[in-house]
């Protein structure tokens, strides 16, 4: 399995564990005010990143590209910014909104880079 696939899938597993722990805590406290952050972490962090890892595993030439590494870091950093910003926003902190907006835009850029990786030309094997 290409290293980048391991990065995507490995970090996705960490995100789903964190998301599951958050869901258990919400359920135990019967406070679901952070459910949107929980859902975003699981959907983007777990599902999307894992699917990206599986895609790169199935396409090793694209996995070996510099674009795949850049896309991993852009997607990861976007998620790291977006989720705390969303938590702040859901908790009523006005400072959270610009953070969640910035994180969302960076996360979107990560997905656009993934689209470029999918639809772009496969790097040649010199």
URSUL-V426486 format. One record per run of one state. SS is the DSSP state (h for helix, s for strand, l for the rest). FROM is the first residue (numbers start at 1). TO is the last residue. Records with the same first field share a line. If there is no record, write none. Layout:
SS=FROM-TO + FROM-TO
This chain:
l=1-2 + 30-34 + 59-59 + 64-65 + 91-94 + 120-126
h=3-29 + 35-58 + 60-63 + 66-90 + 95-119
